[in-house]
């Protein structure tokens, strides 16, 4: 990954504002990956200039947003290296995201000078054995919806989950937000360290996913619209009125909207599935986090029990505050965390620690989840011959997570309080190509550009 300039931050959904910054007639702010690649080719911007700009933005905005917990101390050196490779016309300098600054959530391991803590103070200073990346089921679609950005939740196994801070292995998946398709193209593929990736690598299209960014991608697509379901739009409701213009736009662009009125059986199955998910995840989290902690090269905690003990011992850490320092021209961020054990507790940790592994009840829970998914979501999609199921906000994510189905959340507007909301398109395993076509076409028709971050 030496050719990819890594500047891992706390969250993926960090916004940089709206004013324009010009370098050699190149607008950095809100520039897309494709804009940046073209500017590199035309010598209108360097990786060094990009990094300098983003470091200044972080320094300016982070005291307000508290979004960034760490910046790679080698960021500028990596930028200079990328510029040298591009100048020397090395083949690898033209590939993927080479030389482009990116941000990572802090549960995505990087084998460099950065920490990988997933928000745990206990993991500060731990050393990971390898680079990796993961997102669990709700942490792509939910924050994307709340922050007016694009979020793609791929089919589980499409991107490797090996060597990362986990949540629940059957549901964890790597995801990308903003410039999502370019990132997806960069991270998909088979990994022998993740067994799930072998079975789904067949879904990766020859030539990558960028070819499915089509303005008319929604034409002819059958989209399911659930009316009465708790996950749907309701009927004669304020929610439905909010989304009516978007549904009308989809129809005008050639989509076939399929009203799904009778969802009682689907809702019952989804509720059953949710209940079983909670039972399974409690056991799976303990197994997954113990496995992760044991494989770390260096760590002061090696098990979930260690984490619980650490939290109790250091329950009164100092209040969070930020120090903005510079070292050799690179801004360093130091975060002093507060565990806030008294305010939030660690009930989930303690409940998971009490579990005794995968037994008959847990196996039955997973079987029930699989059956509910097939009899609910999959049956709904197949019987109605749908290309995607459409739901407001991120309401779809519970049944997408159950068996690792993909989904894409696209910005849809702002409510009267200025709070963003999105629209989610979900499909069956391997349907990323269809969802990208639909999501891109929808965005081009409604917002004229938020998904330009995906455009080729």
HELIX and SHEET records of a PDB file:
HELIX    1   1 UNK A   33  UNK A   41  1                                   9    
HELIX    2   2 UNK A   47  UNK A   65  1                                  19    
HELIX    3   3 UNK A   75  UNK A   87  1                                  13    
HELIX    4   4 UNK A   91  UNK A   94  5                                   4    
HELIX    5   5 UNK A  121  UNK A  123  5                                   3    
HELIX    6   6 UNK A  141  UNK A  147  1                                   7    
HELIX    7   7 UNK A  180  UNK A  187  1                                   8    
HELIX    8   8 UNK A  195  UNK A  200  1                                   6    
HELIX    9   9 UNK A  201  UNK A  203  5                                   3    
HELIX   10  10 UNK A  210  UNK A  212  5                                   3    
HELIX   11  11 UNK A  238  UNK A  252  1                                  15    
HELIX   12  12 UNK A  264  UNK A  294  1                                  31    
HELIX   13  13 UNK A  304  UNK A  313  1                                  10    
HELIX   14  14 UNK A  341  UNK A  344  1                                   4    
HELIX   15  15 UNK A  347  UNK A  353  1                                   7    
HELIX   16  16 UNK A  360  UNK A  373  1                                  14    
HELIX   17  17 UNK A  374  UNK A  378  3                                   5    
HELIX   18  18 UNK A  379  UNK A  383  1                                   5    
HELIX   19  19 UNK A  397  UNK A  401  1                                   5    
HELIX   20  20 UNK A  432  UNK A  446  1                                  15    
HELIX   21  21 UNK A  450  UNK A  454  5                                   5    
SHEET    1   A 2 UNK A  22  UNK A  23  0                                        
SHEET    2   A 2 UNK A  26  UNK A  27 -1                                        
SHEET    1   B 7 UNK A 175  UNK A 177  0                                        
SHEET    2   B 7 UNK A 151  UNK A 153 -1                                        
SHEET    3   B 7 UNK A 407  UNK A 414 -1                                        
SHEET    4   B 7 UNK A 420  UNK A 426 -1                                        
SHEET    5   B 7 UNK A 388  UNK A 392 -1                                        
SHEET    6   B 7 UNK A 222  UNK A 226  1                                        
SHEET    7   B 7 UNK A 256  UNK A 260  1                                        
SHEET    1   C 2 UNK A 321  UNK A 327  0                                        
SHEET    2   C 2 UNK A 330  UNK A 336 -1                                        
END                                                                             
